[in-house]
């Protein structure tokens, strides 16, 4: 499994609504994420709108493509676009390069 971390910027004037929408994500969106290889997926939101996402997946490009092929993702992204100045968030993720992982350096197979 590959660890993926990405950032996005939520419009600061929309933070509360963004939180509300993510408190109850549509069941079919949750199932699509799971079924397309998004594992241990979390989003973290800072008060200035910095959004950090983290997930595990075997192949991030394949997971993105599989989600892009679902109808539910198209509907979800269309609604989420209003929270970002850059449009659809799934096409604007800034993937970060991992520079340290404790278990890797310890030789822990977890």
N, CA, C and O atoms as a printed pandas DataFrame, in Angstrom:
     atom_number atom_name residue_name chain_id  residue_number  x_coord  y_coord  z_coord
0              1         N          UNK        A               1    0.830   -1.186    0.000
1              2        CA          UNK        A               1    0.000    0.000    0.000
2              3         C          UNK        A               1    0.876    1.252    0.000
3              4         O          UNK        A               1    1.896    1.314    0.686
4              5         N          UNK        A               2    0.469    2.215   -0.759
5              6        CA          UNK        A               2    1.173    3.493   -0.822
6              7         C          UNK        A               2    0.414    4.515    0.031
7              8         O          UNK        A               2   -0.814    4.583   -0.014
8              9         N          UNK        A               3    1.147    5.296    0.797
9             10        CA          UNK        A               3    0.570    6.381    1.581
10            11         C          UNK        A               3    0.517    7.624    0.709
11            12         O          UNK        A               3    1.513    7.996    0.090
12            13         N          UNK        A               4   -0.646    8.268    0.658
13            14        CA          UNK        A               4   -0.833    9.482   -0.125
14            15         C          UNK        A               4   -1.269   10.593    0.820
15            16         O          UNK        A               4   -2.164   10.406    1.645
16            17         N          UNK        A               5   -0.636   11.740    0.694
17            18        CA          UNK        A               5   -1.050   12.933    1.414
18            19         C          UNK        A               5   -1.172   14.052    0.392
19            20         O          UNK        A               5   -0.289   14.244   -0.445
20            21         N          UNK        A               6   -2.272   14.787    0.469
21            22        CA          UNK        A               6   -2.475   15.886   -0.474
22            23         C          UNK        A               6   -3.060   17.098    0.247
23            24         O          UNK        A               6   -3.618   16.985    1.339
24            25         N          UNK        A               7   -2.918   18.246   -0.386
25            26        CA          UNK        A               7   -3.498   19.471    0.149
26            27         C          UNK        A               7   -4.424   20.107   -0.878
27            28         O          UNK        A               7   -4.275   19.933   -2.087
28            29         N          UNK        A               8   -5.375   20.843   -0.349
29            30        CA          UNK        A               8   -6.272   21.692   -1.117
30            31         C          UNK        A               8   -6.555   22.917   -0.260
31            32         O          UNK        A               8   -6.214   22.936    0.923
32            33         N          UNK        A               9   -7.169   23.930   -0.836
33            34        CA          UNK        A               9   -7.514   25.121   -0.076
34            35         C          UNK        A               9   -9.015   25.367   -0.176
35            36         O          UNK        A               9   -9.532   25.699   -1.243
36            37         N          UNK        A              10   -9.703   25.201    0.940
37            38        CA          UNK        A              10  -11.132   25.476    1.021
38            39         C          UNK        A              10  -11.310   26.977    1.215
39            40         O          UNK        A              10  -10.546   27.610    1.944
40            41         N          UNK        A              11  -12.309   27.537    0.568
41            42        CA          UNK        A              11  -12.592   28.959    0.738
42            43         C          UNK        A              11  -12.897   29.234    2.210
43            44         O          UNK        A              11  -13.789   28.599    2.773
44            45         N          UNK        A              12  -12.185   30.156    2.844
45            46        CA          UNK        A              12  -12.374   30.404    4.278
46            47         C          UNK        A              12  -13.806   30.788    4.670
47            48         O          UNK        A              12  -14.234   30.510    5.790
48            49         N          UNK        A              13  -14.545   31.422    3.760
49            50        CA          UNK        A              13  -15.922   31.803    4.073
50            51         C          UNK        A              13  -16.893   30.626    3.996
51            52         O          UNK        A              13  -18.079   30.791    4.283
52            53         N          UNK        A              14  -16.413   29.443    3.613
53            54        CA          UNK        A              14  -17.286   28.272    3.446
54            55         C          UNK        A              14  -16.924   27.115    4.382
55            56         O          UNK        A              14  -17.422   26.005    4.199
56            57         N          UNK        A              15  -16.077   27.349    5.369
57            58        CA          UNK        A              15  -15.574   26.258    6.221
58            59         C          UNK        A              15  -16.671   25.528    6.968
59            60         O          UNK        A              15  -16.671   24.298    7.009
60            61         N          UNK        A              16  -17.600   26.251    7.557
61            62        CA          UNK        A              16  -18.648   25.593    8.354
62            63         C          UNK        A              16  -19.527   24.691    7.486
63            64         O          UNK        A              16  -19.848   23.568    7.872
64            65         N          UNK        A              17  -19.907   25.188    6.324
65            66        CA          UNK        A              17  -20.728   24.354    5.434
66            67         C          UNK        A              17  -19.936   23.156    4.928
67            68         O          UNK        A              17  -20.491   22.066    4.785
68            69         N          UNK        A              18  -18.653   23.339    4.655
69            70        CA          UNK        A              18  -17.806   22.223    4.219
70            71         C          UNK        A              18  -17.779   21.141    5.301
71            72         O          UNK        A              18  -17.907   19.953    5.005
72            73         N          UNK        A              19  -17.612   21.559    6.547
73            74        CA          UNK        A              19  -17.631   20.592    7.660
74            75         C          UNK        A              19  -18.972   19.870    7.733
75            76         O          UNK        A              19  -19.017   18.651    7.903
76            77         N          UNK        A              20  -20.065   20.622    7.606
77            78        CA          UNK        A              20  -21.406   20.005    7.668
78            79         C          UNK        A              20  -21.584   18.957    6.567
79            80         O          UNK        A              20  -22.104   17.870    6.819
80            81         N          UNK        A              21  -21.158   19.282    5.367
81            82        CA          UNK        A              21  -21.330   18.332    4.265
82            83         C          UNK        A              21  -20.535   17.047    4.496
83            84         O          UNK        A              21  -20.966   15.963    4.104
84            85         N          UNK        A              22  -19.378   17.177    5.131
85            86        CA          UNK        A              22  -18.547   15.999    5.363
86            87         C          UNK        A              22  -18.926   15.229    6.619
87            88         O          UNK        A              22  -18.413   14.135    6.858
88            89         N          UNK        A              23  -19.812   15.789    7.415
89            90        CA          UNK        A              23  -20.300   15.063    8.590
90            91         C          UNK        A              23  -21.242   13.941    8.187
91            92         O          UNK        A              23  -21.432   12.980    8.932
92            93         N          UNK        A              24  -21.838   14.069    6.992
93            94        CA          UNK        A              24  -22.757   13.048    6.504
94            95         C          UNK        A              24  -22.583   12.873    4.992
95            96         O          UNK        A              24  -23.438   13.270    4.201
96            97         N          UNK        A              25  -21.476   12.281    4.623
97            98        CA          UNK        A              25  -21.212   12.006    3.206
98            99         C          UNK        A              25  -22.212   10.957    2.718
99           100         O          UNK        A              25  -22.554   10.025    3.446
100          101         N          UNK        A              26  -22.667   11.118    1.500
101          102        CA          UNK        A              26  -23.649   10.199    0.921
102          103         C          UNK        A              26  -23.160    8.751    1.014
103          104         O          UNK        A              26  -21.991    8.480    0.736
104          105         N          UNK        A              27  -24.024    7.831    1.394
105          106        CA          UNK        A              27  -23.620    6.416    1.483
106          107         C          UNK        A              27  -23.057    5.864    0.171
107          108         O          UNK        A              27  -22.114    5.073    0.197
108          109         N          UNK        A              28  -23.619    6.268   -0.981
109          110        CA          UNK        A              28  -23.094    5.747   -2.244
110          111         C          UNK        A              28  -21.721    6.328   -2.568
111          112         O          UNK        A              28  -20.942    5.691   -3.278
112          113         N          UNK        A              29  -21.403    7.525   -2.064
113          114        CA          UNK        A              29  -20.058    8.088   -2.239
114          115         C          UNK        A              29  -19.068    7.328   -1.366
115          116         O          UNK        A              29  -17.967    7.003   -1.811
116          117         N          UNK        A              30  -19.453    7.043   -0.128
117          118        CA          UNK        A              30  -18.590    6.262    0.759
118          119         C          UNK        A              30  -18.289    4.891    0.152
119          120         O          UNK        A              30  -17.146    4.435    0.173
120          121         N          UNK        A              31  -19.307    4.245   -0.381
121          122        CA          UNK        A              31  -19.122    2.921   -0.988
122          123         C          UNK        A              31  -18.218    3.006   -2.209
123          124         O          UNK        A              31  -17.374    2.135   -2.419
124          125         N          UNK        A              32  -18.389    4.051   -3.016
125          126        CA          UNK        A              32  -17.554    4.205   -4.210
126          127         C          UNK        A              32  -16.088    4.390   -3.823
127          128         O          UNK        A              32  -15.206    3.792   -4.440
128          129         N          UNK        A              33  -15.823    5.203   -2.818
129          130        CA          UNK        A              33  -14.439    5.391   -2.367
130          131         C          UNK        A              33  -13.844    4.062   -1.921
131          132         O          UNK        A              33  -12.736    3.705   -2.320
132          133         N          UNK        A              34  -14.578    3.341   -1.099
133          134        CA          UNK        A              34  -14.098    2.043   -0.624
134          135         C          UNK        A              34  -13.868    1.081   -1.796
135          136         O          UNK        A              34  -12.836    0.414   -1.861
136          137         N          UNK        A              35  -14.814    1.014   -2.700
137          138        CA          UNK        A              35  -14.760    0.043   -3.794
138          139         C          UNK        A              35  -13.694    0.366   -4.836
139          140         O          UNK        A              35  -13.290   -0.514   -5.596
140          141         N          UNK        A              36  -13.232    1.622   -4.883
141          142        CA          UNK        A              36  -12.223    2.001   -5.872
142          143         C          UNK        A              36  -10.817    2.079   -5.279
143          144         O          UNK        A              36   -9.886    2.542   -5.937
144          145         N          UNK        A              37  -10.666    1.622   -4.031
145          146        CA          UNK        A              37   -9.327    1.483   -3.482
146          147         C          UNK        A              37   -8.849    2.579   -2.560
147          148         O          UNK        A              37   -7.651    2.671   -2.292
148          149         N          UNK        A              38   -9.752    3.419   -2.063
149          150        CA          UNK        A              38   -9.386    4.462   -1.097
150          151         C          UNK        A              38   -9.535    3.854    0.289
151          152         O          UNK        A              38  -10.649    3.567    0.726
152          153         N          UNK        A              39   -8.420    3.656    0.979
153          154        CA          UNK        A              39   -8.425    3.015    2.286
154          155         C          UNK        A              39   -7.872    3.977    3.333
155          156         O          UNK        A              39   -6.991    4.786    3.045
156          157         N          UNK        A              40   -8.399    3.877    4.542
157          158        CA          UNK        A              40   -7.916    4.699    5.661
158          159         C          UNK        A              40   -7.891    6.176    5.267
159          160         O          UNK        A              40   -6.937    6.889    5.578
160          161         N          UNK        A              41   -8.938    6.629    4.585
161          162        CA          UNK        A              41   -9.013    7.980    4.029
162          163         C          UNK        A              41   -9.512    8.955    5.090
163          164         O          UNK        A              41  -10.555    8.733    5.704
164          165         N          UNK        A              42   -8.766   10.033    5.302
165          166        CA          UNK        A              42   -9.139   11.077    6.252
166          167         C          UNK        A              42   -8.893   12.444    5.639
167          168         O          UNK        A              42   -8.003   12.615    4.805
168          169         N          UNK        A              43   -9.687   13.409    6.061
169          170        CA          UNK        A              43   -9.481   14.812    5.708
170          171         C          UNK        A              43   -9.306   15.606    6.998
171          172         O          UNK        A              43  -10.004   15.369    7.984
172          173         N          UNK        A              44   -8.375   16.543    6.982
173          174        CA          UNK        A              44   -8.106   17.414    8.122
174          175         C          UNK        A              44   -8.211   18.852    7.631
175          176         O          UNK        A              44   -7.671   19.189    6.577
176          177         N          UNK        A              45   -8.907   19.711    8.394
177          178        CA          UNK        A              45   -9.161   21.070    7.951
178          179         C          UNK        A              45   -8.653   22.066    8.989
179          180         O          UNK        A              45   -9.034   22.016   10.159
180          181         N          UNK        A              46   -7.787   22.969    8.540
181          182        CA          UNK        A              46   -7.270   24.022    9.406
182          183         C          UNK        A              46   -8.191   25.241    9.306
183          184         O          UNK        A              46   -8.918   25.387    8.323
184          185         N          UNK        A              47   -8.164   26.109   10.308
185          186        CA          UNK        A              47   -9.069   27.258   10.366
186          187         C          UNK        A              47   -8.905   28.251    9.216
187          188         O          UNK        A              47   -9.826   29.020    8.940
188          189         N          UNK        A              48   -7.767   28.254    8.547
189          190        CA          UNK        A              48   -7.584   29.156    7.401
190          191         C          UNK        A              48   -7.997   28.509    6.080
191          192         O          UNK        A              48   -7.837   29.101    5.013
192          193         N          UNK        A              49   -8.534   27.282    6.163
193          194        CA          UNK        A              49   -9.014   26.602    4.971
194          195         C          UNK        A              49   -8.057   25.581    4.385
195          196         O          UNK        A              49   -8.407   24.901    3.421
196          197         N          UNK        A              50   -6.859   25.455    4.939
197          198        CA          UNK        A              50   -5.947   24.422    4.439
198          199         C          UNK        A              50   -6.559   23.058    4.723
199          200         O          UNK        A              50   -6.857   22.726    5.870
200          201         N          UNK        A              51   -6.741   22.280    3.680
201          202        CA          UNK        A              51   -7.296   20.939    3.780
202          203         C          UNK        A              51   -6.187   19.944    3.471
203          204         O          UNK        A              51   -5.523   20.050    2.440
204          205         N          UNK        A              52   -5.986   18.985    4.356
205          206        CA          UNK        A              52   -4.988   17.938    4.163
206          207         C          UNK        A              52   -5.720   16.607    4.113
207          208         O          UNK        A              52   -6.491   16.274    5.013
208          209         N          UNK        A              53   -5.471   15.856    3.057
209          210        CA          UNK        A              53   -6.060   14.534    2.905
210          211         C          UNK        A              53   -4.996   13.463    3.022
211          212         O          UNK        A              53   -3.847   13.669    2.633
212          213         N          UNK        A              54   -5.385   12.315    3.562
213          214        CA          UNK        A              54   -4.475   11.185    3.721
214          215         C          UNK        A              54   -5.240    9.916    3.382
215          216         O          UNK        A              54   -6.395    9.751    3.775
216          217         N          UNK        A              55   -4.590    9.021    2.649
217          218        CA          UNK        A              55   -5.188    7.728    2.343
218          219         C          UNK        A              55   -4.115    6.711    2.032
219          220         O          UNK        A              55   -2.960    7.047    1.769
220          221         N          UNK        A              56   -4.522    5.480    2.068
221          222        CA          UNK        A              56   -3.694    4.365    1.612
222          223         C          UNK        A              56   -4.354    3.783    0.379
223          224         O          UNK        A              56   -5.578    3.669    0.316
224          225         N          UNK        A              57   -3.545    3.415   -0.601
225          226        CA          UNK        A              57   -4.078    2.807   -1.812
226          227         C          UNK        A              57   -2.964    2.038   -2.519
227          228         O          UNK        A              57   -1.786    2.365   -2.373
228          229         N          UNK        A              58   -3.335    1.039   -3.267
229          230        CA          UNK        A              58   -2.340    0.291   -4.042
230          231         C          UNK        A              58   -1.826    1.109   -5.222
231          232         O          UNK        A              58   -0.642    1.052   -5.555
232          233         N          UNK        A              59   -2.717    1.868   -5.852
233          234        CA          UNK        A              59   -2.362    2.636   -7.050
234          235         C          UNK        A              59   -3.222    3.892   -7.072
235          236         O          UNK        A              59   -4.402    3.828   -7.417
236          237         N          UNK        A              60   -2.645    5.032   -6.709
237          238        CA          UNK        A              60   -3.411    6.268   -6.599
238          239         C          UNK        A              60   -3.999    6.699   -7.935
239          240         O          UNK        A              60   -5.155    7.120   -7.990
240          241         N          UNK        A              61   -3.233    6.604   -9.004
241          242        CA          UNK        A              61   -3.762    6.989  -10.318
242          243         C          UNK        A              61   -4.958    6.129  -10.704
243          244         O          UNK        A              61   -5.941    6.636  -11.245
244          245         N          UNK        A              62   -4.879    4.831  -10.428
245          246        CA          UNK        A              62   -5.994    3.936  -10.722
246          247         C          UNK        A              62   -7.201    4.253   -9.837
247          248         O          UNK        A              62   -8.341    4.213  -10.300
248          249         N          UNK        A              63   -6.946    4.569   -8.563
249          250        CA          UNK        A              63   -8.040    4.913   -7.653
250          251         C          UNK        A              63   -8.736    6.200   -8.101
251          252         O          UNK        A              63   -9.964    6.287   -8.062
252          253         N          UNK        A              64   -7.960    7.194   -8.523
253          254        CA          UNK        A              64   -8.538    8.434   -9.047
254          255         C          UNK        A              64   -9.368    8.172  -10.304
255          256         O          UNK        A              64  -10.485    8.672  -10.441
256          257         N          UNK        A              65   -8.815    7.393  -11.202
257          258        CA          UNK        A              65   -9.512    7.096  -12.460
258          259         C          UNK        A              65  -10.798    6.316  -12.202
259          260         O          UNK        A              65  -11.824    6.578  -12.831
260          261         N          UNK        A              66  -10.743    5.369  -11.288
261          262        CA          UNK        A              66  -11.933    4.580  -10.972
262          263         C          UNK        A              66  -13.027    5.466  -10.373
263          264         O          UNK        A              66  -14.202    5.316  -10.706
264          265         N          UNK        A              67  -12.638    6.387   -9.491
265          266        CA          UNK        A              67  -13.629    7.317   -8.941
266          267         C          UNK        A              67  -14.175    8.227  -10.025
267          268         O          UNK        A              67  -15.373    8.507  -10.050
268          269         N          UNK        A              68  -13.322    8.691  -10.917
269          270        CA          UNK        A              68  -13.746    9.583  -11.993
270          271         C          UNK        A              68  -14.787    8.916  -12.897
271          272         O          UNK        A              68  -15.589    9.596  -13.537
272          273         N          UNK        A              69  -14.767    7.606  -12.944
273          274        CA          UNK        A              69  -15.699    6.868  -13.797
274          275         C          UNK        A              69  -17.064    6.642  -13.145
275          276         O          UNK        A              69  -17.969    6.104  -13.784
276          277         N          UNK        A              70  -17.223    7.046  -11.882
277          278        CA          UNK        A              70  -18.501    6.814  -11.200
278          279         C          UNK        A              70  -19.416    8.025  -11.330
279          280         O          UNK        A              70  -18.958    9.167  -11.356
280          281         N          UNK        A              71  -20.702    7.761  -11.410
281          282        CA          UNK        A              71  -21.690    8.843  -11.464
282          283         C          UNK        A              71  -21.741    9.619  -10.151
283          284         O          UNK        A              71  -21.873   10.843  -10.153
284          285         N          UNK        A              72  -21.636    8.908   -9.040
285          286        CA          UNK        A              72  -21.734    9.579   -7.747
286          287         C          UNK        A              72  -20.596   10.570   -7.553
287          288         O          UNK        A              72  -20.800   11.628   -6.959
288          289         N          UNK        A              73  -19.414   10.251   -8.036
289          290        CA          UNK        A              73  -18.299   11.181   -7.902
290          291         C          UNK        A              73  -18.540   12.450   -8.716
291          292         O          UNK        A              73  -18.224   13.548   -8.258
292          293         N          UNK        A              74  -19.087   12.310   -9.898
293          294        CA          UNK        A              74  -19.381   13.494  -10.712
294          295         C          UNK        A              74  -20.364   14.408   -9.983
295          296         O          UNK        A              74  -20.194   15.627   -9.980
296          297         N          UNK        A              75  -21.387   13.823   -9.369
297          298        CA          UNK        A              75  -22.369   14.621   -8.619
298          299         C          UNK        A              75  -21.735   15.259   -7.388
299          300         O          UNK        A              75  -21.970   16.434   -7.104
300          301         N          UNK        A              76  -20.924   14.480   -6.650
301          302        CA          UNK        A              76  -20.279   14.995   -5.436
302          303         C          UNK        A              76  -19.307   16.123   -5.779
303          304         O          UNK        A              76  -19.318   17.170   -5.130
304          305         N          UNK        A              77  -18.476   15.917   -6.785
305          306        CA          UNK        A              77  -17.480   16.931   -7.157
306          307         C          UNK        A              77  -18.149   18.214   -7.638
307          308         O          UNK        A              77  -17.659   19.309   -7.362
308          309         N          UNK        A              78  -19.251   18.088   -8.347
309          310        CA          UNK        A              78  -19.977   19.282   -8.800
310          311         C          UNK        A              78  -20.453   20.095   -7.597
311          312         O          UNK        A              78  -20.410   21.324   -7.627
312          313         N          UNK        A              79  -20.902   19.425   -6.546
313          314        CA          UNK        A              79  -21.342   20.140   -5.347
314          315         C          UNK        A              79  -20.165   20.679   -4.537
315          316         O          UNK        A              79  -20.266   21.755   -3.948
316          317         N          UNK        A              80  -19.071   19.958   -4.502
317          318        CA          UNK        A              80  -17.909   20.395   -3.715
318          319         C          UNK        A              80  -17.145   21.533   -4.385
319          320         O          UNK        A              80  -16.435   22.275   -3.706
320          321         N          UNK        A              81  -17.274   21.685   -5.691
321          322        CA          UNK        A              81  -16.517   22.712   -6.421
322          323         C          UNK        A              81  -16.770   24.107   -5.869
323          324         O          UNK        A              81  -15.887   24.963   -5.938
324          325         N          UNK        A              82  -17.952   24.354   -5.324
325          326        CA          UNK        A              82  -18.271   25.690   -4.806
326          327         C          UNK        A              82  -17.438   26.076   -3.578
327          328         O          UNK        A              82  -17.400   27.247   -3.201
328          329         N          UNK        A              83  -16.776   25.107   -2.961
329          330        CA          UNK        A              83  -15.957   25.372   -1.777
330          331         C          UNK        A              83  -14.509   25.724   -2.126
331          332         O          UNK        A              83  -13.712   26.053   -1.246
332          333         N          UNK        A              84  -14.179   25.652   -3.410
333          334        CA          UNK        A              84  -12.799   25.845   -3.863
334          335         C          UNK        A              84  -12.772   26.871   -4.986
335          336         O          UNK        A              84  -13.653   26.881   -5.846
336          337         N          UNK        A              85  -11.773   27.725   -4.979
337          338        CA          UNK        A              85  -11.630   28.708   -6.057
338          339         C          UNK        A              85  -11.154   28.058   -7.352
339          340         O          UNK        A              85  -11.277   28.649   -8.425
340          341         N          UNK        A              86  -10.617   26.858   -7.258
341          342        CA          UNK        A              86  -10.002   26.190   -8.414
342          343         C          UNK        A              86  -10.920   25.198   -9.104
343          344         O          UNK        A              86  -10.477   24.512  -10.026
344          345         N          UNK        A              87  -12.185   25.091   -8.699
345          346        CA          UNK        A              87  -13.100   24.148   -9.323
346          347         C          UNK        A              87  -13.099   22.801   -8.628
347          348         O          UNK        A              87  -12.923   22.724   -7.412
348          349         N          UNK        A              88  -13.295   21.749   -9.391
349          350        CA          UNK        A              88  -13.414   20.406   -8.823
350          351         C          UNK        A              88  -12.174   20.036   -8.008
351          352         O          UNK        A              88  -11.060   20.043   -8.533
352          353         N          UNK        A              89  -12.364   19.716   -6.732
353          354        CA          UNK        A              89  -11.205   19.397   -5.904
354          355         C          UNK        A              89  -10.466   18.133   -6.317
355          356         O          UNK        A              89   -9.253   18.044   -6.127
356          357         N          UNK        A              90  -11.162   17.163   -6.872
357          358        CA          UNK        A              90  -10.477   15.918   -7.230
358          359         C          UNK        A              90   -9.503   16.101   -8.388
359          360         O          UNK        A              90   -8.719   15.199   -8.686
360          361         N          UNK        A              91   -9.546   17.252   -9.038
361          362        CA          UNK        A              91   -8.609   17.535  -10.136
362          363         C          UNK        A              91   -7.567   18.587   -9.750
363          364         O          UNK        A              91   -6.778   19.025  -10.587
364          365         N          UNK        A              92   -7.571   18.986   -8.478
365          366        CA          UNK        A              92   -6.672   20.045   -8.023
366          367         C          UNK        A              92   -5.797   19.624   -6.846
367          368         O          UNK        A              92   -5.125   20.470   -6.255
368          369         N          UNK        A              93   -5.789   18.361   -6.496
369          370        CA          UNK        A              93   -5.021   17.898   -5.344
370          371         C          UNK        A              93   -3.529   18.126   -5.563
371          372         O          UNK        A              93   -2.993   17.827   -6.630
372          373         N          UNK        A              94   -2.871   18.656   -4.546
373          374        CA          UNK        A              94   -1.416   18.813   -4.569
374          375         C          UNK        A              94   -0.842   17.679   -3.725
375          376         O          UNK        A              94   -0.823   17.757   -2.496
376          377         N          UNK        A              95   -0.376   16.627   -4.391
377          378        CA          UNK        A              95    0.160   15.467   -3.682
378          379         C          UNK        A              95    1.547   15.801   -3.151
379          380         O          UNK        A              95    2.403   16.309   -3.875
380          381         N          UNK        A              96    1.748   15.505   -1.872
381          382        CA          UNK        A              96    3.015   15.789   -1.213
382          383         C          UNK        A              96    3.949   14.594   -1.305
383          384         O          UNK        A              96    3.503   13.451   -1.396
384          385         N          UNK        A              97    5.234   14.863   -1.282
385          386        CA          UNK        A              97    6.246   13.814   -1.291
386          387         C          UNK        A              97    6.545   13.409    0.150
387          388         O          UNK        A              97    6.880   14.254    0.981
388          389         N          UNK        A              98    6.425   12.144    0.436
389          390        CA          UNK        A              98    6.727   11.652    1.773
390          391         C          UNK        A              98    8.240   11.661    1.985
391          392         O          UNK        A              98    8.989   11.140    1.158
392          393         N          UNK        A              99    8.681   12.248    3.080
393          394        CA          UNK        A              99   10.112   12.324    3.361
394          395         C          UNK        A              99   10.504   11.527    4.609
395          396         O          UNK        A              99   11.693   11.327    4.860
396          397         N          UNK        A             100    9.535   11.077    5.384
397          398        CA          UNK        A             100    9.836   10.302    6.585
398          399         C          UNK        A             100    8.624    9.446    6.945
399          400         O          UNK        A             100    7.482    9.896    6.862
400          401         N          UNK        A             101    8.894    8.210    7.345
401          402        CA          UNK        A             101    7.868    7.318    7.888
402          403         C          UNK        A             101    8.542    6.452    8.934
403          404         O          UNK        A             101    9.475    5.709    8.629
404          405         N          UNK        A             102    8.070    6.549   10.165
405          406        CA          UNK        A             102    8.710    5.880   11.304
406          407         C          UNK        A             102    8.889    4.383   11.079
407          408         O          UNK        A             102    9.985    3.853   11.256
408          409         N          UNK        A             103    7.809    3.698   10.686
409          410        CA          UNK        A             103    7.901    2.249   10.543
410          411         C          UNK        A             103    8.890    1.843    9.453
411          412         O          UNK        A             103    9.555    0.814    9.578
412          413         N          UNK        A             104    8.996    2.634    8.389
413          414        CA          UNK        A             104    9.980    2.333    7.344
414          415         C          UNK        A             104   11.399    2.378    7.911
415          416         O          UNK        A             104   12.212    1.500    7.626
416          417         N          UNK        A             105   11.691    3.393    8.707
417          418        CA          UNK        A             105   13.041    3.527    9.234
418          419         C          UNK        A             105   13.343    2.513   10.330
419          420         O          UNK        A             105   14.489    2.108   10.521
420          421         N          UNK        A             106   12.302    2.113   11.042
421          422        CA          UNK        A             106   12.497    1.091   12.065
422          423         C          UNK        A             106   12.571   -0.316   11.474
423          424         O          UNK        A             106   12.988   -1.261   12.144
424          425         N          UNK        A             107   12.159   -0.440   10.209
425          426        CA          UNK        A             107   12.093   -1.756    9.584
426          427         C          UNK        A             107   10.875   -2.538   10.034
427          428         O          UNK        A             107   10.840   -3.763    9.917
428          429         N          UNK        A             108    9.870   -1.834   10.548
429          430        CA          UNK        A             108    8.627   -2.441   11.019
430          431         C          UNK        A             108    7.753   -2.761    9.801
431          432         O          UNK        A             108    7.460   -1.861    9.013
432          433         N          UNK        A             109    7.338   -3.996    9.631
433          434        CA          UNK        A             109    6.564   -4.383    8.439
434          435         C          UNK        A             109    5.102   -3.894    8.442
435          436         O          UNK        A             109    4.378   -4.160    7.482
436          437         N          UNK        A             110    4.655   -3.198    9.478
437          438        CA          UNK        A             110    3.250   -2.745    9.521
438          439         C          UNK        A             110    2.942   -1.968    8.331
439          440         O          UNK        A             110    1.816   -1.497    8.175
